[in-house]
Amino acid sequence: MNLKGKDIYIFEVGSEKEAANIEISENGIDWVKAGSISGGKSIIDLDDYYIPTDVIYYYLKITDLRGYCKSKSAGADIDAIAA
């Protein structure tokens, strides 16, 4: 739910900082872009993406943005998510 202030905190760890897209959904089928992260500790305010304040979102999807890391184990290493 889009409340006043920051809404989502994502902690990505590992030797490389790796970017990812963030999407949210009410039903797990229809997704709305909620931001992107660039690695490390990221904070998302849903107001920045014009997310309605009267809708409850039950799902969060993280999609790795390939190409930012060329290591053998490339991909965002998500340690924690808080909302």
C-alpha positions as CSV (number, residue, x, y, z in Angstrom):
1,M,0.0,0.0,0.0
2,N,1.2,3.5,-0.8
3,L,1.4,5.3,2.5
4,K,3.0,8.6,3.3
5,G,6.8,8.5,3.1
6,K,9.1,5.7,1.9
7,D,7.3,2.4,1.2
8,I,9.8,-0.3,0.2
9,Y,13.4,-1.0,1.4
10,I,15.5,-3.6,-0.5
11,F,18.9,-4.8,0.6
12,E,21.1,-6.2,-2.1
13,V,24.5,-7.7,-1.0
14,G,27.5,-9.3,-2.6
15,S,30.8,-8.3,-4.1
16,E,29.1,-6.4,-7.0
17,K,26.2,-4.0,-6.8
18,E,23.6,-5.2,-9.3
19,A,20.5,-3.4,-10.5
20,A,16.9,-4.8,-10.7
21,N,13.4,-3.6,-11.7
22,I,10.7,-3.7,-9.0
23,E,7.1,-4.4,-9.7
24,I,4.0,-4.8,-7.5
25,S,0.7,-6.6,-8.0
26,E,-2.7,-6.9,-6.3
27,N,-3.3,-10.4,-7.7
28,G,0.1,-11.8,-8.9
29,I,-1.0,-11.6,-12.5
30,D,-1.2,-7.9,-13.4
31,W,2.1,-6.0,-12.6
32,V,2.8,-2.3,-12.1
33,K,6.3,-0.8,-12.2
34,A,7.2,0.4,-8.7
35,G,10.8,1.5,-9.4
36,S,14.2,0.1,-9.9
37,I,17.2,-0.4,-7.6
38,S,20.9,0.0,-8.3
39,G,22.2,-2.3,-5.7
40,G,23.2,-2.0,-2.0
41,K,20.5,-0.5,0.2
42,S,17.6,1.0,-1.9
43,I,14.5,2.9,-0.8
44,I,11.4,3.3,-3.0
45,D,8.6,5.8,-2.4
46,L,5.6,4.6,-4.4
47,D,4.4,8.2,-4.8
48,D,7.4,8.7,-7.2
49,Y,5.6,6.2,-9.6
50,Y,2.1,7.6,-9.1
51,I,0.9,4.4,-7.3
52,P,-2.6,4.9,-6.0
53,T,-3.0,5.2,-2.2
54,D,-6.3,3.3,-2.0
55,V,-5.0,-0.1,-3.4
56,I,-3.4,-2.9,-1.4
57,Y,-0.6,-4.7,-3.2
58,Y,0.1,-8.3,-2.0
59,Y,3.0,-9.2,-4.4
60,L,6.4,-7.8,-5.2
61,K,8.5,-9.0,-8.1
62,I,12.2,-8.3,-8.6
63,T,13.7,-8.8,-12.1
64,D,17.4,-8.7,-12.4
65,L,18.8,-6.3,-15.0
66,R,21.4,-8.4,-16.8
67,G,24.5,-6.9,-18.1
68,Y,25.6,-4.9,-15.0
69,C,27.7,-7.7,-13.7
70,K,29.8,-10.1,-15.7
71,S,30.8,-12.5,-12.9
72,K,30.1,-16.2,-13.0
73,S,27.3,-15.8,-10.4
74,A,25.8,-12.6,-11.8
75,G,22.4,-11.5,-10.5
76,A,21.0,-9.4,-7.7
77,D,21.7,-10.9,-4.3
78,I,18.7,-9.8,-2.3
79,D,19.3,-10.2,1.4
80,A,16.1,-8.6,2.8
81,I,13.0,-6.6,1.8
82,A,11.0,-4.4,4.2
83,A,7.7,-2.6,3.6
